[in-house]
Amino acid sequence: MEKTDIKSLDYEELQQFMASLGEKPFRAKQLYEWMHEKLAADLDEMTNLSKGLRKKLKETTDYTSLEVVERLVSGIDGTEKYLFRLSDGNVIESVLMRYHHGNSVCISSQVGCRMGCRFCASTLGGLTRNLKPSEMLDQIYRIQQVSGERVSNIVVMGTGEPLDNYDNLLKFIRLLTDEHGLNISQRNITVSTCGIVENIRRLANEKLQITLAISLHASNQEKRKELMPIAYKYDIHEVLDATRYYFGQTGRRITFEYSLVGGVNDTEEDARELSALVGDINCHVNLIPVNPIKERSYVQSNHAVIEAFKNKLEKNRINVTIRREMGRDINGACGQLRKSYMDEN
Ligand code: SAH
């Protein structure tokens, strides 16, 4: 019999599960509290559950609890990178970033990724599997426990394409925002996608108050195809239309991520085209100096080029910021810690 992944169950489902074991409803409440409020790493921490019940739970359930393989702390800005081992031996990475407004955790949504973006380290080995809701949640739970600090913001921007793991992502968001869990506000959650159009529309229809970030990275369809294979499936204009729809349904301002790649997408003409593309959308553009990976020859644009690009957008009245690089000394870029671990082992 397959074991039940109890940390992925919502409260109602957990009540049903406990009833199926012949347990009283208040046991479900206790268990839910241990998992999602007290963030127990182990069933044996749940001391107000009898030994007999804990034994029964061990026999019938899978208790997701990620093992910290490595924790790197940046000497520059206090950013922390975590490498976690899942119960099947796969490893994933997550990042804790400290800002004035609070702590933000960047989580992975899949083991690997099949989107193939040319500049990204996370996709080099392809997709291994989707993460379960419990495995997305536990990245945050473990980090909050290990660091001893409250986490207030979540960005789903680590390894994986969240909209390629849609149902688990939605379940994760529901559990994360549950008032009997970490109770994180939807407004403090950002989901980043390379632009899976039908799922952007589906997400819009859920009418959540989360922020949608679109990895655009190019000012036109031709250039986008060179950097992001997903552009062969969805035209850049379809992606932009989906973001207009998202804004219409939710009233949430869209974030566009634009990784500046030296000599590839960083010219004045690019800035002009980009302004025209997104000019009518209530949005914010986040410029990210590309983080070079050794498997590819892409380089960062120089400082003056980045500033000029930003100024051009500002002149065209686009909201824009340059993303501050964090954890530079600890393999900060997407997928690089996991990649170097896998190359060694
Ligand atoms: N699959 C999702 C989320 C994960 S990637 C997405 O595509 O949005 C998170 C962000 O980091 C994306 O904008 C991605 O394009 C960007 N990114 C990946 N590798 C990068 C690199 N080497 N330098 C700069 N940005 C990178």
Boltz pocket constraint, residues with backbone or C-beta under 6 A from the ligand:
constraints:
  - pocket:
      binder: B
      contacts: [[A, 115], [A, 117], [A, 119], [A, 120], [A, 121], [A, 156], [A, 157], [A, 158], [A, 159], [A, 160], [A, 161], [A, 162], [A, 192], [A, 193], [A, 194], [A, 195], [A, 213], [A, 214], [A, 215], [A, 257], [A, 259], [A, 288], [A, 289], [A, 290], [A, 291], [A, 292], [A, 293], [A, 333], [A, 334]]
      max_distance: 6.0
